[in-house]
């Protein structure tokens, strides 16, 4: 069995989605603190197989998402803890990208 995002226990959190979204949306917080909240939000509250409605119930309408760069993964080489099953779509979310679209934090 291959590793999954649930294997990353350093991201375990008892914080509610609302609390994590509040930190993630707070522009007065550092980028790393905001990114940490987003990673913990995904690790603890967004799960493979969730519907768009279920995911929206967790994420709401986050301000941080409006600034993110979202790209479909069409081809990839190397290892990634992602299920590339036929018929599924994979995306990468670049958090707080710079002017060139690069980011230190990607989901």
C-alpha positions in Angstrom: 0.0 0.0 0.0 1.3 3.4 -0.9 1.5 6.3 1.6 -1.3 8.8 1.7 -1.8 12.3 3.2 -3.4 10.7 6.3 0.0 9.1 7.0 1.4 12.6 7.9 0.6 12.7 11.6 2.5 15.9 12.3 -0.6 17.6 10.8 -3.1 16.0 13.2 -5.2 18.8 14.8 -8.2 19.0 17.0 -9.0 22.5 15.5 -12.3 22.9 13.9 -12.6 23.8 10.2 -13.9 27.2 11.2 -10.8 27.9 13.4 -8.3 26.7 10.7 -10.1 28.8 8.0 -10.0 31.8 10.3 -6.2 31.6 10.6 -5.8 30.8 6.8 -7.9 33.8 5.9 -6.1 36.2 8.3 -3.7 38.3 6.1 -2.0 39.6 9.2 -0.6 36.1 9.9 2.6 34.9 8.4 2.4 32.9 5.2 3.9 29.9 6.9 1.3 30.1 9.7 -1.6 30.4 7.2 -0.2 27.6 5.0 0.1 25.4 8.1 -3.6 26.0 8.9 -4.5 25.1 5.3 -2.4 21.9 5.4 -4.0 20.9 8.7 -7.5 21.7 7.3 -6.9 19.3 4.4 -5.2 16.6 6.4 -7.9 16.5 9.1 -11.2 17.6 7.3 -10.9 17.0 3.6 -10.8 13.3 2.5 -10.5 11.4 -0.7 -13.9 10.6 -2.1 -15.7 13.6 -0.6 -18.2 15.3 -2.9 -17.9 18.9 -3.9 -20.7 19.8 -1.4 -18.9 18.0 1.4 -15.6 19.8 0.6 -17.4 23.1 0.4 -18.9 22.4 3.9 -15.3 22.2 5.2 -13.7 25.0 3.2 -16.6 27.4 2.9 -15.7 30.4 0.7 -12.1 30.9 1.8 -10.4 34.2 1.0 -7.0 32.3 0.7 -8.4 30.3 -2.2 -9.0 33.4 -4.4 -5.2 34.1 -4.3 -4.2 30.5 -4.9 -3.1 29.1 -8.2 -4.8 25.8 -9.0 -3.5 23.6 -11.8 -4.5 20.2 -13.2 -1.8 17.6 -13.1 -1.7 16.1 -16.6 1.6 14.3 -16.5 4.0 13.6 -13.7 7.3 11.7 -13.1 8.7 10.7 -9.8 6.9 9.8 -6.6 3.9 11.6 -5.2 1.5 10.3 -2.5 -1.4 10.7 -4.9 -3.8 8.2 -6.3 -3.4 8.4 -10.1 -6.3 6.0 -10.8 -7.9 6.2 -14.2 -10.9 8.5 -14.4 -9.8 10.6 -11.4 -8.6 14.2 -11.7 -5.6 15.4 -9.8 -4.9 19.1 -9.0 -2.2 21.0 -7.3 -2.9 24.1 -5.2 -0.1 26.7 -5.0 -0.7 28.7 -1.8 0.2 32.4 -1.9 2.0 32.3 -5.2 4.4 35.1 -6.2 4.2 37.1 -9.4 5.6 34.2 -11.4 3.1 31.8 -10.0 5.6 30.0 -7.8 4.9 29.0 -4.2 6.7 27.5 -1.3 3.5 25.7 -0.2 1.7 23.4 -2.5 -1.1 20.9 -1.8 
